[in-house]
Amino acid sequence: MKGYIHVYTGNGKGKTTAALGLATRAACAGMKVFFGQFLKGRETSELKISEFFPNFEIVQYGTPEFIVGNSSEEQIKKAKDGLADAKERLVSRKYDVVVLDELCVAIHLGLFSKGEIEDLLNVKPESVELVITGRYAPEWLIEKADLVTEMKEVKHYYKKGVAARKGIEY
């Protein structure tokens, strides 16, 4: 089966959730899934998914702190090491689906160059489904993708002071 490149972007909630849904569906179909999360290093509910699906691996490539302003040396190193690891997994042919969560934000923050990401896309095996998420997807990535979904915030209870809820937002 041919694998395509998906991009889930936009300012609305649901990009990671949609990628998790697709990845879970693939795992339920017997596919091997790798889910790499850039810029994330906090405990979240999805980190337990491998307990339920042994064919689903998830790894975080971030620190517990959000990046505000300039990235720390540790955040840059984790992102760079993460990209190398994700690329190795992508070309390994061990996975049917590879998700690179928040990669668009990492690009936007200048953690990766256009050339680094184009190299990643160019080595993607024909059979691997690649899903990239995050706000600020650059136009060149949108052009390269086969499927692009933009999540648009219309209304969000966060603006009424509702904090992130375990199992729903994290």
C-alpha positions as CSV (number, residue, x, y, z in Angstrom):
1,M,0.0,0.0,0.0
2,K,1.3,3.5,-0.9
3,G,1.9,5.8,2.1
4,Y,1.0,9.4,1.9
5,I,2.1,12.6,3.7
6,H,-0.5,14.2,6.0
7,V,-0.2,17.6,7.7
8,Y,-2.6,18.6,10.5
9,T,-2.1,22.3,11.2
10,G,-4.0,25.4,12.3
11,N,-4.8,27.3,15.5
12,G,-7.6,25.0,16.6
13,K,-7.5,22.2,19.1
14,G,-7.4,18.6,17.7
15,K,-4.2,18.2,15.7
16,T,-2.5,15.7,18.1
17,T,-5.8,14.2,18.9
18,A,-6.5,13.5,15.2
19,A,-3.0,12.0,14.7
20,L,-3.6,9.8,17.7
21,G,-6.9,8.7,16.3
22,L,-5.3,7.8,13.0
23,A,-2.4,6.0,14.7
24,T,-4.7,4.1,17.0
25,R,-6.8,3.0,14.0
26,A,-3.7,1.8,12.3
27,A,-2.5,-0.1,15.4
28,C,-5.9,-1.7,15.6
29,A,-5.5,-2.8,12.0
30,G,-2.3,-4.6,12.9
31,M,0.0,-1.9,11.6
32,K,3.2,-0.9,13.4
33,V,3.1,2.8,14.6
34,F,5.8,5.2,15.7
35,F,4.6,8.5,17.3
36,G,7.4,11.0,18.0
37,Q,6.4,14.1,20.0
38,F,8.6,17.2,19.5
39,L,8.7,19.9,22.1
40,K,6.8,17.7,24.6
41,G,8.3,16.3,27.7
42,R,5.4,16.2,30.2
43,E,3.4,13.3,31.4
44,T,0.4,12.9,29.2
45,S,-2.3,10.1,29.0
46,E,-1.2,9.0,25.5
47,L,2.2,7.9,26.8
48,K,0.4,4.8,28.2
49,I,-0.8,3.7,24.8
50,S,1.9,1.1,24.4
51,E,0.4,-0.7,27.4
52,F,-2.7,-1.4,25.3
53,F,-1.1,-1.6,21.8
54,P,2.3,-3.3,21.7
55,N,2.7,-2.3,18.1
56,F,2.5,1.4,19.0
57,E,5.6,3.2,20.2
58,I,5.6,6.7,21.5
59,V,8.6,8.9,22.4
60,Q,8.9,12.5,23.5
61,Y,11.7,14.7,22.2
62,G,11.2,17.7,24.5
63,T,11.6,19.0,28.0
64,P,8.8,19.6,30.6
65,E,9.0,23.4,30.0
66,F,7.3,25.2,27.2
67,I,9.6,27.1,24.9
68,V,9.0,30.8,25.5
69,G,11.3,33.0,23.5
70,N,14.6,31.4,22.7
71,S,15.1,27.7,23.1
72,S,17.5,26.4,25.7
73,E,20.5,24.3,24.7
74,E,18.8,21.3,26.2
75,Q,15.6,21.9,24.2
76,I,17.6,22.3,21.0
77,K,19.6,19.2,21.6
78,K,16.5,17.1,22.4
79,A,14.9,18.3,19.2
80,K,18.0,17.7,17.0
81,D,18.5,14.2,18.6
82,G,14.8,13.6,18.2
83,L,14.9,14.4,14.5
84,A,17.8,12.0,14.0
85,D,16.0,9.3,15.8
86,A,12.7,9.9,14.0
87,K,14.5,9.8,10.6
88,E,16.2,6.6,11.5
89,R,12.8,5.1,12.5
90,L,11.2,6.4,9.3
91,V,13.7,4.7,7.0
92,S,14.0,1.5,9.1
93,R,10.9,0.0,7.4
94,K,9.8,-1.3,10.8
95,Y,6.8,1.1,10.9
96,D,3.8,1.4,8.7
97,V,2.8,4.8,10.2
98,V,5.1,7.5,11.5
99,V,3.7,10.5,13.3
100,L,5.9,13.6,13.9
101,D,3.8,15.5,16.4
102,E,4.5,19.3,16.7
103,L,7.1,19.2,14.0
104,C,5.6,22.3,12.4
105,V,6.0,24.3,15.6
106,A,9.7,23.1,15.9
107,I,10.2,24.3,12.3
108,H,8.5,27.6,13.1
109,L,10.8,28.1,16.2
110,G,13.8,27.6,13.9
111,L,14.9,24.3,15.5
112,F,15.0,22.7,12.0
113,S,15.8,24.1,8.6
114,K,13.7,23.6,5.5
115,G,16.6,21.5,4.1
116,E,16.6,19.2,7.2
117,I,12.9,18.5,6.8
118,E,13.0,18.2,3.0
119,D,15.8,15.6,3.5
120,L,13.5,13.7,5.9
121,L,10.6,13.8,3.4
122,N,12.8,12.7,0.6
123,V,14.0,9.5,2.4
124,K,10.4,8.5,3.4
125,P,9.9,4.9,2.1
126,E,7.0,4.7,-0.4
127,S,5.0,2.4,1.9
128,V,5.1,4.6,5.0
129,E,2.3,6.8,6.0
130,L,3.8,10.0,7.5
131,V,1.7,12.4,9.6
132,I,3.1,15.8,10.7
133,T,1.3,18.0,13.1
134,G,1.5,21.5,14.6
135,R,0.6,25.1,14.1
136,Y,2.4,27.2,11.6
137,A,2.9,24.6,8.8
138,P,5.1,26.4,6.3
139,E,3.8,26.8,2.8
140,W,6.5,24.6,1.3
141,L,5.4,21.7,3.6
142,I,1.8,22.2,2.7
143,E,2.7,22.0,-1.0
144,K,4.7,18.8,-0.5
145,A,1.9,17.0,1.5
146,D,-0.7,14.8,0.0
147,L,-3.3,15.7,2.6
148,V,-3.6,18.9,4.6
149,T,-6.2,19.5,7.3
150,E,-6.4,22.9,9.0
151,M,-7.9,22.9,12.5
152,K,-9.6,26.3,12.9
153,E,-10.6,27.5,16.4
154,V,-14.2,28.7,16.3
155,K,-14.9,28.5,20.0
156,H,-12.9,27.0,23.0
157,Y,-13.8,26.7,26.6
158,Y,-10.2,27.6,27.5
159,K,-11.3,31.2,27.0
160,K,-13.8,30.8,29.8
161,G,-11.0,29.7,32.1
162,V,-11.4,25.9,31.8
163,A,-8.0,24.4,32.4
164,A,-6.6,21.4,30.4
165,R,-8.3,18.2,31.5
166,K,-6.6,14.8,31.8
167,G,-7.8,12.4,29.2
168,I,-9.3,15.2,27.0
169,E,-6.4,17.7,26.4
170,Y,-3.6,15.6,27.8
